[in-house]
């Protein structure tokens, strides 16, 4: 049951790591899932752009890419890459604190691994509601 945090091409250091792990496990449990092996890789825009091109053939910048490695329906295994540059930019754009935006994107990746989508309008709305729940849960831990 490992949750790991790494960084690539960024000096960003995640704070409150133990609290984040507790929070992520609580979200998974709430959804009926158990985390087996979950890796968060915080990186630069350029690093994530290269992954987007190489693995997804997308020529765009993004804030997050999630790779699902699960072999069981209710167990989570995956790698989640998050652009810290994009998190900072989005926090300004949405007038949110960096802490809240970071919670939003960290939980967003986990919700994708749980099975939530966000391509259609109604899916995106449901995802936003889940993110808001997660942000509030983190604030109240």
C-alpha positions as CSV (number, residue, x, y, z in Angstrom):
1,X,0.0,0.0,0.0
2,X,2.5,2.6,-1.2
3,X,1.9,6.2,-2.1
4,X,5.0,7.9,-3.4
5,X,5.8,11.5,-4.4
6,X,8.6,12.3,-6.8
7,X,9.7,15.3,-8.8
8,X,11.3,15.7,-12.2
9,X,12.7,18.9,-13.6
10,X,11.2,21.0,-10.8
11,X,12.4,22.1,-7.4
12,X,8.9,21.7,-6.0
13,X,8.6,19.8,-2.8
14,X,5.2,18.6,-1.6
15,X,4.5,19.6,2.0
16,X,2.3,17.6,4.4
17,X,3.2,14.3,2.7
18,X,1.8,12.1,5.5
19,X,-1.4,14.1,5.6
20,X,-1.7,13.9,1.8
21,X,-1.4,10.1,2.0
22,X,-4.0,9.9,4.7
23,X,-6.3,12.1,2.6
24,X,-5.8,10.0,-0.6
25,X,-6.5,6.8,1.3
26,X,-9.7,8.4,2.7
27,X,-10.9,9.4,-0.8
28,X,-10.2,6.0,-2.2
29,X,-12.0,4.3,0.8
30,X,-15.0,6.7,0.4
31,X,-15.3,5.4,-3.3
32,X,-14.9,1.8,-2.3
33,X,-11.3,1.4,-3.5
34,X,-7.9,0.6,-1.9
35,X,-4.6,2.1,-3.0
36,X,-2.0,-0.5,-3.8
37,X,0.7,1.5,-5.6
38,X,0.3,5.1,-6.5
39,X,3.0,7.4,-7.7
40,X,2.7,11.2,-8.1
41,X,5.4,12.8,-10.2
42,X,5.5,16.6,-9.9
43,X,7.3,18.0,-12.9
44,X,7.8,21.0,-15.2
45,X,5.5,22.0,-18.2
46,X,8.2,20.8,-20.6
47,X,8.6,17.4,-19.0
48,X,4.9,16.7,-19.1
49,X,4.6,18.1,-22.6
50,X,7.2,15.5,-23.7
51,X,5.1,12.7,-22.0
52,X,2.0,14.0,-23.7
53,X,3.6,13.8,-27.1
54,X,5.4,10.5,-26.6
55,X,2.7,8.4,-25.0
56,X,-0.6,10.1,-26.0
57,X,0.4,11.8,-29.3
58,X,-1.1,15.1,-28.0
59,X,0.8,18.3,-29.0
60,X,-0.5,20.3,-26.0
61,X,0.4,21.4,-22.6
62,X,-1.7,20.0,-19.7
63,X,-1.8,20.0,-16.0
64,X,-2.1,16.3,-15.4
65,X,-1.6,12.9,-17.1
66,X,-2.8,9.7,-15.4
67,X,-1.6,6.2,-16.3
68,X,-3.7,3.4,-14.9
69,X,-1.7,0.3,-14.1
70,X,-4.5,-1.5,-12.1
71,X,-5.3,-5.1,-12.8
72,X,-8.0,-5.4,-10.2
73,X,-11.4,-3.5,-10.2
74,X,-11.2,-2.1,-6.7
75,X,-7.5,-1.6,-6.3
76,X,-5.6,1.4,-7.5
77,X,-2.3,1.2,-9.1
78,X,-1.1,4.1,-11.3
79,X,1.3,6.9,-12.1
80,X,0.1,10.5,-12.1
81,X,2.2,13.3,-13.6
82,X,1.4,16.8,-12.5
83,X,2.9,20.0,-14.0
84,X,3.7,22.4,-11.2
85,X,4.0,25.2,-13.7
86,X,0.4,24.6,-14.8
87,X,-0.9,24.3,-11.2
88,X,0.6,27.7,-10.4
89,X,-0.9,29.2,-13.6
90,X,-4.3,27.7,-13.0
91,X,-4.4,28.9,-9.4
92,X,-3.9,32.5,-10.7
93,X,-6.4,31.9,-13.5
94,X,-9.1,30.5,-11.2
95,X,-8.2,32.8,-8.3
96,X,-7.6,29.8,-6.0
97,X,-4.8,29.2,-3.6
98,X,-2.0,27.1,-4.8
99,X,-2.8,24.6,-2.0
100,X,-6.4,24.3,-3.2
101,X,-5.4,24.0,-6.9
102,X,-2.8,21.3,-5.9
103,X,-5.5,19.4,-4.0
104,X,-7.8,19.7,-7.0
105,X,-5.3,18.3,-9.4
106,X,-4.0,15.6,-7.1
107,X,-7.5,14.4,-6.4
108,X,-8.4,14.7,-10.1
109,X,-5.8,12.1,-11.0
110,X,-7.1,9.7,-8.3
111,X,-10.7,10.1,-9.5
112,X,-9.6,9.2,-13.0
113,X,-8.0,6.0,-11.6
114,X,-11.3,5.3,-9.7
115,X,-13.1,5.6,-13.1
116,X,-14.5,9.1,-13.3
117,X,-14.3,10.7,-16.7
118,X,-14.4,14.4,-17.7
119,X,-14.8,14.6,-21.5
120,X,-18.5,15.2,-21.6
121,X,-20.2,18.2,-19.9
122,X,-22.1,16.0,-17.3
123,X,-18.9,14.0,-16.6
124,X,-16.9,17.1,-16.1
125,X,-19.5,18.5,-13.7
126,X,-19.5,15.3,-11.6
127,X,-15.6,15.4,-11.6
128,X,-15.7,19.0,-10.3
129,X,-18.1,18.1,-7.5
130,X,-15.7,15.2,-6.5
131,X,-12.8,17.6,-6.6
132,X,-14.6,20.1,-4.3
133,X,-15.5,17.3,-1.9
134,X,-11.8,16.3,-1.9
135,X,-10.5,19.9,-1.3
136,X,-12.9,20.3,1.6
137,X,-11.9,16.9,3.0
138,X,-8.2,17.9,3.0
139,X,-8.9,21.2,4.7
140,X,-10.8,19.3,7.5
141,X,-8.2,16.7,8.2
